[in-house]
Amino acid sequence: KMLSALRDYVGDNYIQADAQAEETKLRSSFPFLLKQDEKVAFAFLGRGGSGRDSFYLTDRRILERDVKGLTGASVKYVSTPYSKVKAWAISTAGGGFDSDSELQVWASGMKHLEIEFSKKKVDLFAINQFFNSKILPQEQEVTVVIPQGVTPGSQFQTAVAGQQLTVLCPPHLGPGMTMSITVPSTNPGSYTSGPKQEETGAFLNWLGDDAKEVDPRELEARLRTDPNVLAANERIELAFKSRRDHMLLSNQRLFVLDRRGITGKKVVFLSVLWKHVRAFAVETAGSWDRDCELKLHTNIDELQVFDFDLRSATCDVMAVQRFLADRMLGMDSQPQLAFVNRLQGQPDAGAQSLFAWLGDDSRQIDAEAADQTFHADPAILQGSERVEFAFKGRRDMLLFTTKRLVSINVQGWTGRKKEYLSVPWSTVQAYGVRSAGSFLDKDAELMIWTDVMYSMKSNAGPDLSDVLDVASALGGEDLFDDNGSSGGSEAVPGMAYLEFDFQKDKVDLMAVQRYLAFRCIPTEGLPPDAPLPPSVLADMSPQGAVEKLLSWLGGDASQLDAKNLEGQLSDAKVLVEGESVAMAFKAGRDTCVFTERRLLSIDVQGFSGKRISYVSLPYASVRAFEVESAGTFDRDAELKVHTCIHWGLATLSQDFRSGRADILAIQNFLANRILRHCPTVTPGPAGSSSPWPTAVQVDAVGGIEGFLDWLGDDMREVDAGAVQRRLQQETPILEADEEVDAAFKCGRDLFAHTSKRMLSVDVKGWSGKKVSYLSVPLRFCTGFELKTAGKLDRDSELRVYTDYSEWGLSQDLRKAKVDIQRVWANIQSKLLP
């Protein structure tokens, strides 16, 4: 026991403690640390119970308590709401010297959390079941009316959410009565045909570590007993085994069981939510390559891609593809679609150009024929899914369907090995088309940016010059230099950025651009797979319309007339039906356009100006925005837009000439577009009618205290009502229904918590004329952290983590001039559901 205690202390292993007793301690030491109706379910103490740090699982969040400094007077509290968790893993203890178990959590915008537990002093599987109940999504329950003619105990058919369901009528109910049913997110039992005969060459499979399909029902029964790791309503639809490891595809998550070590006692149970798997690819076996392959791409740092080799003789890779389509694209529905301009019945004339053949440039082909092919053999499309655009290169194909982009890559001499890559439209965060240039530049390009995490590799990746050029033209910033390197490792876009080449005269780029505008930009009141309006594809781009647009853009004015530009863009078929231009600005030959649906950049490239890129960023992809007014010597105002894109377009910037652009009008327009879907958060402790703690009164501080405050940039709380009046009247940047709940001032700078966003106002320069306004919507704030003041450290620190930055927003708060508990309670009411 003494050796075990020493090992726990030195290894900083946590042990489980009485949750109710620890909750009482927390409430007494920091009354507003927990919400009034919040309960602690699990409590853990560091260093085998002898340390200063602790860790809690409440019914609303993961709460870390980290005691700082020699005196322990400073304490850091970090909160991670369960709604922001993307994946988690529990690891059992191994043999020998590996005596600790482990919990890992990956959350949006938060640092990777890793906690080690003492081997026999924590119920690891109870923690996993608790996470199952708090994090895994629940299938939808609906109420249906039992039709006439149905007898008790018999089955009947009903349509729910576009699905035809077979329902068993309970014995005690009858026609005209209502009953509750669960709408499945997958088609239970339809993805496996039972165990398959093992093929010859098992030794080669063992060497290649190829996985074989196993009976999901048998495995599900095992995982409900010892250990019990599945949720109550969870179904395993497909299961694969590779040596000692398993990959499970359930209706609620991707579940990976990884057995490690010589003894195999250390087992990692990794759970990944399906909503964070953003794209998938299946690859068939070739003539000499005996295994199939499955790739799952996520938006999770450190877990960017899951790559599984599957034995072709025991796994139906198309059944895997069908499951992923049902789970990620939504179950089959039967919308009434009206298709136009699909080149139906038009024969494929081939490349018709040596350059196009050598460059593998794609041409548009008959979408109806492609639709029939990929509904039959191979049947990679859902029954209700329709191909709306189809393109073909030498052997590869690109499909635009009602639900996704499908890239078909034919490999090898025989062409038997094919990769089918699926990118749901909801994964596409920005897109662009680029026309062909002069002379030898005969191909046009389609550019797709997704929210999939980029990859880090030791070897050089593909040529990144095109995407970096576009990012540079848009003011794009990311973590890499022009060679795509970061910290000595090679960064490659992977699925974060995709590019496809088109034949110059075989694809109508503006039609593609209009189509993507409809599919990739959320439209209120329309489902994602709604039928396309005829105008999206019906009319070809008029001859000479683009050239007329560029001629009109040839003036030198910084701000353009929105209505005139709207007419030019409509004539050139750049805008979709009903889309209007709010404002537009021009810098050199490039133009930045704000429509009510997207930020559109028109970038003219090359000496001739014939090579033009049109890049669209939907406002739904924006995670924060910042405007900066011009200063005394710096004559340019600036706009920065931070996005959820991890490659090339992470941050976009645009300079505006002073006096030629109303920077506050731009801020207010973006606030209207981006904040309008943010629910207004009413301040106050949830579940309590008691008022906030009284805000501190701020007096002028002089002498050494004031000097130290000035040096330390510590913030003091100021009257929120006065700040709201100033931000509504003197500098009108707030929305009509937006309220300031708390405000803090440091020198000339201001930080405000409003009912819709975190707002930072940064006054720069000696004259104070250059002012930056940074807005982060509350719905993109993921977690929060508070470090209290210590003995020598006179200020507390508040940090709010966000979707777009690992570091988030931080502010130092003067200990004697800010009620820390009030600030904490305010933040909790906004960010903790």
QUISUL-V278712 format. One line per field, one symbol per residue. phi: phi as a letter, one per 40 degrees, with the letter a starting at -180 (. if undefined). psi: psi as a letter, one per 30 degrees, with the letter a starting at -180 (. if undefined). A space follows every 10 residues. Layout:
BEGIN
phi: ???
psi: ???
END
This chain:
BEGIN
phi: .ccccccccc cfccbcbccc ccccccccca dbcbccccbc cbbbbcfggb cccaabbccb acbbbbcbgc cgccbbbbbb ccccccaaab bccccgccbb cabbbbbcgb cdcbbbbcdb bacccccccc cdccbccbcc bbbbccccgc cdgbcacabb fgbcbcbccc ccbadgcbac bccccbcdgb bbbgcbcccc gcccccccfc cbcbcccccc ccccbaccbc ccbcbccbab bbfcbbbbbb cbacbbbbcb gccgccbbbb bbcccbcbaa abbccbcbcc bcabbbbbbb cgbcabbbcb cccbbccccc dccccccccg cdbbccbbba fcfcgccccg cfaccccccf ccbcbccccc cccccbaccc ccdccbcbbb baccbcbbbb bcbacbbbbc bgccgccbbb cbbdccccba aabbcccbfc cbbcbbbbbb ccccbbbccc cccbcccccc ccccgcbacb cccgbafgcc cbcfccabbb cbcdbbbccc cccccccccb bdbcgbcdbc cccdccbcbc cccgcccccc cccccbccbb cccccdcccc ccgcccdgcb ccaabbbgcb bbbbbcbacb bbbcbgccgc cbbbbbbccc ccbaaabbcc bccccbcabb bbbcccbgbc bbbacbcdgb acccccdccc cccccccccc ccchccgbcc ccdccccbbc bbgccccccc ccfccbcbcc cccccccbbc bcbcccbcbc caabbbgccb bbbbcbacbb bbcbgccgcc bbbbbbdccb cbaaabbccb ccccbcbbbb cbcbaccgbb acbcdcbbcc cccccccccc bbc
psi: eeeeeeeeee fhkklkljee eeeeeeeefi egeklegkkk ekkkklhgfg afllkkjagf lkkkjjklle fgfkkkkkkj kfffkellkk klkalbfigk lkkkkjlkgl kkkjkklkeg gkjefeeeee eeffekkkkk klklkklkfk kkflllkkkk hgkjkkkkkl fglakflllk lkjkfljkgg fkglklkkll heeeeeefhk klkljeeeee eeffdjljfl legkkjekkk kjcflkkkjl fflkjkjjkl lefgfjkkjk kkkefgjfll kkkllaefjf klkkkkklgk kfhekkjkkk keffkjffee eeeeeeeffk lkliljkjkl hghkfkljfa egkeeeeefh kllkajeeee eeegfdjkif llefkkkfkk kkbefllkkj afflkkkjjk llefgfjkkj kkjkfffkfl llkkllalcf jgklkkkkkl gkkllklflk alkgeeeeee eeeggkkagl afggljhflk kkebgfkkkk kkkegfkjee eeeeeeeeef jkkkfklehl kkkefefekl kkkgeeeeee eegflfkekl jeeeeeeeee eghellkfkl kelklkjbfl kkkjlfflkk kjjkllefgf jkkjkkjkff fkfllkkkll aefjfklkkk kklgkfkehe kkkkkkkkff kjeeeeeeee eeeeffgkkk jklkkkgkgk llkkklkklk kaaeeeeeee efhkkkklje eeeeeeffee ijfllegkkk ekkkkjcflk kkjlfflkkk jjkllefgfj kkjkkjkefg kellkkjlla efjfllkkkk klffkffakl kkkkefgkje eeeeeeeefe fj.
END
